[in-house]
């Protein structure tokens, strides 16, 4: 296995794919996928987002986001209703059941992330998180930042 990654984006991708698989295993116990979990967090924190916003934030196409949202609807974790003004849009809302599922799953994800970081010194963890936030901000506009 190659230890040296001359292209940073490949290293970040490798970490993401590994974390996604590991976190996905945790979320399976809660009948959630990683994109569904992310969507519940998004809707809990930003109730006025669009399907396109969700798609951008979870890294999928609008069509894939719609299919994923349909799965959340079938589990009664979200509701989609017509937008009061724009017929082309839907209002997305997390349900009480969605909030409950999120509250159940979040500690398992946080525990697993702590396990993954256990061998990393706390000051390095803080530095990496800060760096990742700054790198993400420099790559794309935040769809939830009203200044974007």
Residue pairs with C-beta under 8 A, 6 or more apart in sequence:
5 11
5 14
19 113
19 116
20 34
22 112
22 116
23 34
23 37
23 109
23 112
23 113
24 33
24 34
26 105
26 108
26 109
26 112
27 33
27 34
27 36
27 37
27 105
27 108
27 109
29 108
30 37
30 101
30 104
30 105
30 108
31 75
31 101
32 40
32 101
32 105
33 68
35 58
35 59
35 60
35 65
35 68
36 68
36 71
36 72
36 77
37 102
37 105
37 109
38 57
38 58
39 54
39 58
39 65
39 68
39 69
39 72
39 78
40 72
40 77
40 78
40 94
40 98
40 99
40 101
40 102
41 102
41 106
42 49
42 53
42 54
42 57
42 58
42 144
43 49
43 54
43 78
43 92
43 93
43 94
43 98
44 94
44 98
44 99
44 102
45 144
46 53
46 144
47 92
47 93
47 94
48 91
49 57
49 92
49 143
49 144
50 89
50 90
50 92
51 62
51 65
51 66
51 69
51 89
51 90
51 92
52 62
52 65
53 143
53 144
54 65
54 69
54 92
55 61
55 62
55 64
55 65
56 140
56 143
57 143
57 144
58 65
58 68
60 68
69 78
69 80
69 92
72 78
72 98
73 79
73 80
75 97
75 101
76 95
76 97
76 98
77 94
77 95
77 97
77 98
77 101
78 92
78 93
78 94
78 95
78 98
79 92
79 93
79 95
80 90
80 91
80 92
80 93
81 90
81 91
81 93
82 90
82 91
83 89
83 90
83 91
84 91
94 102
117 125
120 128
141 148
142 148
